[in-house]
Amino acid sequence: MQYHQLYSVVISILEKEIAPKFTYHNADHTQIVLDNAIAIGEKENISEGEMILLKTAALLHDVGFVENHLNHEMLSCKFAKKHLPEFGYSSKEISQICEMIMATKLPQTPKNHLSNILCDADLYYLGGDQYQFYADQLYHEFKSSGILKTKEEWHQRQLDYLKEHRYFTKWVQEQRNEKKIENKLTLEKHGARFSKKGRGLENFQDLISAIGGIIIAAFALNSFLVPNHFFDGGITGISLLVHEVYHFNLAAVIVIFNIPLVILSYFTVGRNFALKTFLSVVFLGICLWQLPAVDITNDKTIVAIFGGAFLGIGVGLVMRAGAALDGIEVLALYTLKRTSFTITEIILGINIIIFGIAAIKFGIETSLYSVLTYFVATRCIDYVVEGIQAYTGVTIISTKSEEIKFELVNRLGRGITIYKGERGFLPGKYDVSADCDIIYTVITRLEMRKVKNLVHIIDPNAFIYANTIREAAGGIIKSRVKH
């Protein structure tokens, strides 16, 4: 094996052909990994022949970056299979080298001693004093490649990886584990500062959203629905009915009717949600009491459409802030646990009663216009709460699933789920099939075109299908709003 000649050729290629944006994965990194591998190999007492194989794998493990950063390990193996025979390497030796290179792919999966050494040499810096220096190089590389956008995102990624990473060789564990823990604790301190700053901004945004939403909702009630004797669904609809029949103060009725449901939400949803909802309902009552009513129009169609729209926008903004102006969902959630009915069926039943009473007391025409108001309000809530965040589930089947997975995770920043499947079974070729990874991810609907373009560039023949996620379990605020 002519290792020294190979070394000169590969280092020259790395120095000349790797793009400048790769501030971490370059010739310097390869030399560092090579030096680390030699040092660890000596401590692990490997043989001279094994040392040559290890050095060759370390030398070639990132040469794939010359061609593409996607699946660079596979491209490095391709380079090895093409060029190593020219330097006297046998097929068996090349296979061993490729096994070591593929083991460095994250998450690392070494299956033998030499692979353990190379994996530890590749990420030796995680437990070193110069961790921050190399981490910054990698951050700038990821940012210039479009994999990351913010420093906060990078800190979280590094913190997650340090929590999961482990060294494989005993000598490296003894040398690097303690410092790696120190580096993780330092990152956690930085992350806490980022998190505190982010929570403060998020709370301020929620406050503005809630205040604006409450004022808009109060405007809709005072200037559209109440003057024209229109109704809505849920607790708001019940409050309007009581106000019209008994002429009680609407502000007081809405607050009184929602308080039991706020208390109930404390036990069924959580303290934070209950507190936010209570404050929102009280502020709504104050706005209804203090804000002047403006008689805008008596046209029933305009009242139904625009009254419902303003009400829906207001309620939706409050929902985005993590609260509610109408406790009907809390009641439905509570009832759901004690009956076989779904939340949708429970809310539908309550609203049928509300609009039925409205029809009896105030006429069918008023009831039907109120149904239109409710429909418009519901659609506006859906748009405000979901808006560009409306989610779509996307399934992708492709022979180039590795490249697609990398782009979805690192360029779009999306989590993915992989199903092991089998593709093929075409008409006339039923007996032809192959194993494949079926990729599933959840994106916003405005990202759909971006995903299609991304997949098409990698594999024009990929099969993609999408479905709208209409409802999700695990919380009434994150689920589709039913008003």
Secondary structure, DSSP 4 states (H G I P E B T S, - for coil): --HHHHHHHHHHHHHHHS-TT-SSSSHHHHHHHHHHHHHHHHHTT--HHHHHHHHHHHHHTTGGGGT-STTHHHHHHHHHHHHGGGGT--HHHHHHHHHHHHHTSSSP---SHHHHHHHHHHTGGGGSTTHHHHHHHHHHHHHHTTS---HHHHHHHHHHHHHH----SHHHHHHHHHHHHHHHHHHHHHHHHHHHHHHHHHHHHHHHHHHHHHHHHHHHIIIIITTTT---SHHHHHHHHHHHHH---HHHHHHHHHHHHHHHHHHHT-HHHHHHHHHHHHHHHHHHHHSPP------HHHHHHHHHHHHHHHHHHHHHTT--S-THHHHHHHHHTTSS--HHHHHHHHHHHHHHHHHHHH-HHHHHHHHHHHHHHHHHHHHHHHGGG-EEEEEEE-TTHHHHHHHHHHTS---EEEEEEEEEEETTEEEEEEEEEEEEEEEEGGGHHHHHHHHHHH-TT-EEEEEE----SS-TTTSPP--
